[in-house]
Amino acid sequence: MNTTDAVTFWDGIHAAHPAATDPRPNVRLTEVVADLPPGRVLDLGCGGGGDALWLARRGWQVTAVDISAVAVERLTDLARSRGLGDLVAAERHDLDASFPQGRFDLVSAHYLQTFFALDRAAVLRSAAHALRPGGRLLVVDHGSVAPWSWNQDPDARFPSPQEVAEGIALDPASWTVERADAPRRIATGPDGRTAEVTDHVLIVRRTA
């Protein structure tokens, strides 16, 4: 599947649902970032914008990226309507072809998993190189299949955080793995159902 297919698919996914008026942030983001001082953050795959708005409300300068122009336009409108337009810059990028400019104190990639062609290791490597010294790359992946997931393949395999770190292949002299684990939580699906799910959490800190 090519880039045109991916853009059409994700634009269709967002357009098929009303724009969220108060999108929720991801749980792992709020846990990890709550005690960090605000700085510049890059949100890869911003989707409905819950993470970007939560970060902006806490004083972060946010660059939010998505392949869907619908998602980018909606987030721009939401940020402006909440007085956060100066803190949120939403940009459309096909991350296989372009990467946002700038240096960041945090790069957040939540569930950046797709069945479309994407060199994810290269994208995450670019993200790590976009960090300022002391900055962190937070990667949160699905570690299990939720009952409401579009992917119900019983043979689906989810790379561990350690495998993701190995795939990024960063020089240990300049980047340190601070966390690599698989916590569980109770999640709520779009239809209100709840289920225990596993997240794969990787945090890499740039030391030099």
N, C-alpha and C positions, 0 to 999 in steps of 0.2 A: 504494500500500500504506500502511495506517495504522499507528499506534503499536501497536495490539493485534497486528497481523500481525508486526511487528518483535519484540515481546516473545516471542510464541509461537515464532517462528523461532529466536531466539538462546537462549531457554531450552531448546528442543529440541536445538540443536547441542551445548550443554554437557552436558545430561542424557544424551545418546546416548553419551558417552565417560566412562570412569572419571575421577574427579578426579585430577589430577597430584599426585604426592607431592613432586616437586622441580622445579617449572616453571622453565624457563630464561628469563633476561632477553633482551630484544632487543639485538642486537649494537651497533646505533648508539647506544642508550642507554648502554651500558657505555663506549663510546669517548668520548662527549661528557661524561659525568658523572663519570668516574673521578677527575678532578683538581679537581672543584668541592667547596667546603666544604659539609657537610650543612646543610639548612635545612628549610623546608616545601615539599612537592611535591604537585602534583595530577596524578594519572595518569588520563587520559581514555580510556575503553575498556580497562579493566584485564584483561579476559578471564581467562585461567588464573592470573594473579597473579604471573608471573615477575618483571616489572619492579618491582612493589610490594614484594615480598619482598627482592629484591636491594637496593633503595634503603634499606629499613628496616634491613637488616643493616649498612649503612654509616652508620647514624645519622640518616637522613632521617625526618621526621615526614610520613607519607604519607596523603593522602586519595585513595582509589582508587574510581573510578566505572565502572559498567557498566549497560547497560539490562537485563541479565539478572539476575534474582533468584538464579538457580542459581549464576552466577559470583560474585556478591557473597557469598552464604552460604558457598561453598566457600573463598573467599579469607579470610573471617573465621575460619573453622575452622583453615585452614592457619597463619595468623599466630599464633593462640593456641597451637597445638600446638608452635610453634617459639619460644615466648617473646617474640613480637613484637607481641602484642595491643595493647600500649600505644603502638605506633608506627604501626600500620596501622588506619585507619578506612575500611571499605568501605561505599559508599553506592550505592543504585540510583537512577539518574536517566535519564529520557528527555531528552536534552540539547536537544531542540527545545522542551521545556516547562519545564525547571528546570535550574538550574546550581548547583553546590556553593558554599557560603558560604566566605569567608576570603580571605586574601592570601597569595601564594605566592612563593617564590624560584625555583621551576621549575614549569612546566606541560609535561607530556609527552603528546603525542598520536601514538601509533604506529599506523599503518594504520587510521586512523579513516575508512574508506571503506566505503560500504554502498550496496546497490541500493534500500534503503528511503528514504523521504523524510527528508531531513535538511538543514537550512540550515547546512552546514558552515562557511561563511565567517562566519556570525553566531556560531557556537559558538567558533571560533578567535578572533574579535574579543573575545568575552566573556573568553576565557582570557587574552588579552593584557592586558585591563583588570584582571584579577585578580592581575597580577604586582606585586610590590613594586618600587620603583626599584632597578635593577641586576639584576632577575630576568630569566629567559630563558624563552621559549616554544620548545620543540623539537617540530617537526612532521616525522615521517618517513612517507612515502607509498610505495606500490608504484610503481616506474617501469617495470616489465616484467611479463610473465605467466610465472609459474613452471609447469613441467609438471604439478604437482599442484594448481594453483589451481582453485577451483570456476568461475572465470570464464575460459574459453578462447576468448573472442571475439577473432578475429584483428584486428579493427578497433578494439579497445579503445584509448582514448587516455588518457594519464596527464598531467594538467597539470604543468607544470614548477614547481619551487620558486618561481621568479620570478612565475609566474602565480598561485600560491597567495598569495604576499605581496601582490600587487596586488589580489586578491579580498578579502583581509582589510581593506585600505584603512586602514592605521594612519597617524596623523600622524607624519611623519619628525622632527618636533621633539621627540617623546616616545618614539619607538621606532626602533631601528636594526637593519637586517638585517645580522647578523654572518656568516651563512653561507647559501649557496644553491647547492647542487651536486647531482650525480647519481653518487655512487660505486657501484662494482660490488663484489660479493662472491660467494663460493661458499656457497650455502645448502643445507641438508639438509631434505628433505620428510618427511612423516609416515611414508612407506613406506621411508625410508632412502636414496632417490635423492638425488643431488646435481646442482646446476645453477647456472650463473652467473645472478645476478639483479641488477637495478638498483634502488637506493633513491633517492628524491628527499628530500633533507634541507634543511630550512629552520630556521634559528635566528634568532629576533628577540629583541633585548634591550631592556628598558624603561629608558630613560635619565633620565626625569623623571616 
